[in-house]
Amino acid sequence: MRHLFRTVWLVVSLLVLAVSPVLAQGPAQQEAKPKAALPQAAPSAPEAAPKKADEAAVKKTPVTIDHDDSDPVGARLAYRIKELLARSALMAPTNRDEKKLVLVIKTKEEFPGRPNLCSIYAVSWLFSSREGSLKYFLASEAGIVDASSVDQTAEALLGRTDKLAATYGYLF
């Protein structure tokens, strides 16, 4: 009998020791634990969630390019800026009525007798909260661009646009 009593006491003690961590947890933790232990149905589901979170974290700045001059080198500059903007991971081209940066690009031939040589450009960065409202001046730049430096100049202007978007990001 004494031997049976010790065996029962040993089994009860081991059972209490095994169950005590579960008893120490609150009811909310006990319910959450089995749910976390369930296997996930599809392996692609966990990969999709971080991608959506990353996209939400990195919001693209809407940008509009305003250029209506007809000199050949200036038109190439404006087109190259639009092309680079479309491929940008930080900015997105837009024509919608929303808060956006507006790049106003004015270009003229440097020498009217030689139209394909160089263009003089002036770029103004404006903030527009909506169509029909007053646009706010942020910065401006002027320079000369020739056919061989169109790509370099376009990249520099978009780099400046990105810096301004970071500086005035609170407006969005």
Secondary structure, 3 states (H helix, E strand, C coil): CHHHHHHHHHHHHHHHHHHHHHHHCCHHHHHHHHHHHCCCCCCHHHHHHHHHHHHHHCCCEEEEEECCCCCHHHHHHHHHHHHHHHHCCCEEECCCCCCEEEEEEEEEECCCCCCCCEEEEEEEEEEECCCCCCCEEEEEEEEEEEHHHHHHHHHHHHHHHHHHHHHCHHHC
